[in-house]
Amino acid sequence: MKTMLAIAVGAWLGLWGAGAQAHETLKLDAPKPDLLAAPPIGWNSWNKYACNINEDIVRKQADAMAASGLKDAGYQYIVIDDCWQKSRDADGNIQVDLERFPSGMKALIDYVHARGLKFGLYSDAGALTCGGRPGSAGHEFQDARQYAKWGVDYLKYDWCYTGTRDAEAAYTIMAKALRESGRDIVLSICEWGDNYPQRWAAPLGHLWRTTGDIYDAWEGKRGYSLGMVNILDKQVDLWRYSGPNRWNDPDMLEVGNGGMTTTEYEAHFSLWAMLAAPLIAGNDLSNMDAETLRILTNKDVIAVDQDPLGQQAKRIWKEGDLEIWARPLKGGDQAVVLFNRGAAPAEMSVSWEQLNLPAGLRVQVTDLWSKTVTRNVKARFGATVAAHGVIMVRLRPQV
């Protein structure tokens, strides 16, 4: 089926070519709206439901986000990924799959907004989405106006079936379309990092994917999808490109989907917070166990992710399976993660010298998971780190 889709798309792109080239030369007239001073926090349907998504599921996620403590912890976006679309009408207007969303998209978005949340949709820069639904190629301005009319706040824009399109030019078209839509809409560039979006995406989008999809595993590769630590490894040198309103996106969270242990999910959540990454939950919010909710609502870890300085962590030390990641925080604090990839517990420590702090400086060390506070620490901090685990601390200089 995929081969037939590719043939169909190739033929379509050939017919569309002249118009595409005309649009590809568009320039941005309006500046990017400042919508993401901090990385987005919310939920996306794909990791749990893929194409098996419907109106009832989305309503339950919105209800759960509003009532479970997630909204109070900072979560605000409800994003429907692929497979909400069905076709286009005679005028080219995108049509909602009414078997899955019988109330229509506007009513569903109103439902989400009524709970004090924001709403996101998905489309694709190709003729078709990754799931074989209608993409936005050749319909960017038409689709953007429709999204604005519905009340969309966030667009995840994918990169399947794009043929020979130039990525920067294609995303420029949608960026321009959104800015002319009459509504401020976050643009999430889901180009998988293939064309080095960190080098060109900041004037266009508010965040950009840096890798292929994540899947719910500590480590490994499954088709184009990668395990958690494989994705982490691809973030090491990207810190210089990230900041307020322009975030690196290592893909969504798998916390609570069952493929990793609680310790591994704590590491996943901690490391994504250190990366100043979007914290986009991908589990069933309406059916979470207590451990999943505890991880997703750790306000101290979320505060690191949302820190106003917006500086992504650097990996400052690595020896075998042991790593130290650190990021400065506004006001002079630092967040540090001692990370153990190994299969056995390990003793680890970080010195003030590694953090560019005076050795004699007295520091308050707060463990962001155990909530233990240790005062008047000098020269270094150390702890035993569980296998596949982290110790995440906030260091505050004491006067």
Residue pairs with C-beta under 8 A, 6 or more apart in sequence:
1 132
5 128
5 132
5 161
6 161
8 127
8 128
9 126
9 127
9 128
9 161
9 163
10 163
12 127
13 20
13 127
13 137
13 163
13 164
13 165
16 127
16 137
16 138
19 138
20 137
20 138
20 165
23 138
23 140
23 173
24 165
24 166
24 169
24 170
24 172
24 173
25 169
26 169
26 172
26 173
26 176
27 172
27 176
28 172
28 175
28 176
28 179
28 203
28 204
29 176
29 179
30 176
30 179
30 180
32 175
32 179
32 203
32 204
32 205
32 206
32 245
33 179
33 184
34 244
34 245
35 184
35 186
35 206
35 245
36 186
36 206
36 207
36 244
36 245
36 247
37 244
37 245
37 308
37 310
38 244
38 305
38 306
38 307
38 308
38 310
39 207
39 247
39 276
39 277
39 278
39 279
39 305
39 306
40 76
40 77
40 154
40 186
40 188
40 206
40 207
40 247
40 278
40 279
40 280
41 73
41 74
41 75
41 76
41 77
41 278
41 279
41 280
41 302
41 305
41 306
42 65
42 75
42 76
42 77
42 78
42 79
42 117
42 118
42 120
42 154
42 278
42 279
42 280
42 281
43 61
43 65
43 70
43 75
43 77
43 78
43 79
43 280
43 281
43 282
43 285
44 79
44 81
44 120
44 156
44 252
44 280
44 281
44 282
45 53
45 57
45 58
45 61
45 79
45 80
45 81
46 81
46 82
46 252
46 282
47 214
47 216
47 252
47 253
47 254
47 257
47 282
47 283
48 257
48 282
48 283
48 284
49 57
50 81
50 82
50 83
50 131
51 82
51 83
51 131
52 83
53 80
53 81
53 83
53 84
53 100
54 100
54 101
55 100
55 101
55 102
55 103
55 108
58 78
58 80
58 108
58 112
59 108
59 111
60 285
60 286
61 78
61 284
61 285
61 286
62 78
62 111
62 112
62 115
62 117
63 115
63 286
64 70
64 285
64 286
64 288
65 71
65 75
65 78
65 115
65 117
65 285
66 115
66 116
66 117
68 285
68 288
68 293
68 297
69 293
69 297
70 281
70 285
70 293
70 296
70 297
71 115
71 116
71 117
72 297
73 296
73 297
73 298
73 299
73 302
74 299
74 302
74 306
75 279
75 281
75 296
76 116
76 117
76 118
77 117
77 118
77 119
77 120
77 153
77 154
77 280
78 112
78 117
78 118
78 119
78 120
79 119
79 120
79 121
79 122
79 154
79 156
79 280
80 120
80 121
80 122
81 122
81 156
82 122
82 124
82 129
82 130
82 131
82 133
82 158
83 97
83 100
83 129
83 131
83 133
84 96
84 97
84 100
84 101
84 105
84 121
84 122
84 133
85 94
85 95
85 96
85 97
85 123
85 129
85 133
85 134
86 95
86 96
86 97
86 98
86 133
86 134
87 95
87 134
88 94
88 95
88 134
88 139
89 95
92 139
92 142
93 142
93 146
94 134
94 139
94 142
94 143
94 146
96 104
96 105
98 104
101 108
105 121
105 150
106 149
106 150
106 151
108 119
109 119
109 150
109 151
109 152
110 151
112 118
112 119
113 119
113 151
118 153
118 154
119 151
119 152
119 153
119 154
120 152
120 153
120 154
120 155
120 156
120 186
120 188
121 147
121 152
121 154
121 155
121 156
122 129
122 155
122 156
122 157
122 158
123 129
123 135
123 136
123 143
123 155
123 156
123 157
123 158
124 130
124 135
124 136
124 137
124 157
124 158
124 159
124 160
124 161
124 162
125 135
125 136
125 137
125 157
125 158
125 159
125 162
125 165
125 167
125 170
125 171
125 174
126 135
126 137
126 158
126 159
126 160
126 161
126 162
126 163
126 165
127 134
127 135
127 137
127 138
127 161
128 134
128 135
128 160
128 161
129 135
129 158
129 160
129 161
130 158
130 160
130 161
135 158
135 160
135 161
136 143
136 157
136 174
137 162
137 165
137 170
140 173
140 174
140 176
140 177
141 177
141 180
143 177
144 174
144 177
144 178
144 180
144 181
144 185
145 177
145 181
145 182
147 155
147 178
147 181
147 183
147 185
148 181
148 182
148 183
148 185
151 183
152 183
152 185
153 184
153 185
153 186
154 185
154 186
154 188
155 174
155 178
155 185
155 186
155 187
155 188
156 188
156 190
157 171
157 174
157 187
157 188
157 189
157 190
157 205
158 190
159 167
159 190
159 191
159 192
159 194
162 170
167 191
167 194
167 195
167 197
168 195
168 200
168 201
168 204
171 187
171 189
171 191
171 197
171 201
171 204
171 205
172 204
174 187
175 187
175 203
175 204
175 205
178 185
178 187
186 206
186 207
187 204
187 205
187 206
188 205
188 206
188 207
188 208
188 209
188 249
188 278
189 197
189 201
189 204
189 205
189 207
189 208
189 209
189 249
190 208
190 209
190 249
191 197
191 201
191 208
191 209
192 209
192 211
192 212
192 213
192 224
193 208
193 209
193 210
193 211
193 212
193 234
197 205
197 208
197 209
197 210
198 208
198 210
198 238
198 241
198 248
199 241
201 208
201 246
202 241
202 246
205 246
206 245
206 246
206 247
207 246
207 247
207 248
207 249
207 278
208 247
208 248
208 249
209 249
209 250
209 251
210 234
210 235
210 238
210 248
210 249
210 250
211 226
211 231
211 234
211 250
211 251
212 224
212 225
212 226
212 251
213 224
213 225
213 226
213 251
214 225
214 226
214 227
214 228
214 231
214 250
214 251
214 252
214 254
215 222
215 225
215 226
215 227
215 254
215 259
216 254
216 257
216 258
216 259
216 260
217 227
217 228
217 259
217 260
218 227
218 228
218 229
218 260
218 264
218 388
219 227
219 228
219 229
219 230
220 226
220 227
220 230
221 227
221 230
226 234
228 254
228 260
228 264
228 267
228 268
229 341
231 250
231 251
232 250
232 271
232 275
234 250
235 248
235 250
235 275
235 312
236 315
238 248
238 312
239 311
239 312
239 313
239 314
241 248
242 248
242 275
242 276
242 310
242 311
242 312
243 310
243 311
243 312
244 308
244 310
247 276
247 277
247 278
248 275
248 276
248 277
248 312
249 277
249 278
250 272
250 275
250 277
252 278
252 280
252 281
252 282
253 268
253 269
253 272
253 279
253 280
253 281
253 282
253 283
253 296
254 260
254 265
254 268
254 282
254 283
255 265
255 268
255 269
255 281
255 282
255 283
255 292
255 295
255 296
256 265
256 281
256 283
256 284
256 288
256 289
256 292
256 295
256 296
257 282
257 283
260 268
261 388
262 291
262 295
263 386
263 387
263 388
263 389
264 388
264 389
265 291
265 292
265 295
266 295
266 369
266 389
266 390
267 339
267 388
267 389
267 390
269 279
269 295
269 296
269 298
269 301
270 301
270 337
270 368
270 369
270 390
270 392
271 325
271 337
271 339
271 390
272 278
272 279
272 305
273 279
273 301
273 302
273 304
273 305
273 335
273 392
274 304
274 305
274 312
274 313
274 325
274 327
274 335
274 337
274 392
275 312
275 313
276 305
276 307
276 310
276 311
276 312
276 313
276 327
277 305
279 302
279 305
281 296
283 292
288 296
298 368
298 369
300 366
300 368
300 371
300 394
301 368
301 369
301 392
304 327
304 329
304 335
304 368
304 392
304 394
307 327
307 329
307 330
307 335
308 330
309 328
309 329
309 330
311 327
311 328
312 327
313 325
313 326
313 327
313 335
313 337
314 325
314 326
314 327
315 323
315 324
315 325
316 324
316 325
316 326
316 354
316 355
317 323
317 324
317 350
317 354
318 324
320 342
321 340
321 341
321 342
321 346
322 338
322 339
322 340
322 341
322 342
322 346
322 348
322 385
323 338
323 339
323 341
324 336
324 337
324 338
324 339
324 348
324 350
324 354
325 336
325 337
325 339
326 334
326 335
326 336
326 337
326 350
326 354
326 355
327 334
327 335
328 334
329 335
329 394
332 396
332 397
333 394
333 395
333 396
333 397
334 355
334 357
334 394
334 395
335 368
335 392
335 393
335 394
335 395
336 350
336 355
336 381
336 392
336 393
336 394
336 395
337 390
337 391
337 392
337 393
338 348
338 349
338 350
338 383
338 385
338 390
338 391
338 392
338 393
339 385
339 389
339 390
340 346
340 348
340 385
340 386
340 387
340 388
340 389
340 390
341 388
342 387
342 388
343 387
343 388
344 387
345 384
345 385
345 386
345 387
346 384
346 385
346 387
347 382
347 383
347 384
347 385
348 382
348 383
348 384
348 385
348 391
349 380
349 381
349 382
349 383
350 380
350 381
350 382
351 359
351 379
351 380
352 358
352 359
352 361
352 363
352 378
352 379
352 380
353 359
355 395
357 363
357 395
357 397
359 378
359 379
360 378
360 379
361 378
361 397
362 375
362 376
362 377
362 378
362 397
362 398
363 376
363 377
363 378
363 381
363 395
363 396
363 397
363 398
364 373
364 374
364 375
364 376
364 377
364 395
364 396
364 397
364 398
365 373
365 374
365 375
365 377
365 381
365 393
365 394
365 395
366 372
366 373
366 374
366 393
366 394
366 396
367 373
367 383
367 391
367 392
367 393
368 392
368 393
368 394
369 390
369 391
369 392
374 381
375 398
376 398
381 393
381 395
383 391
385 391
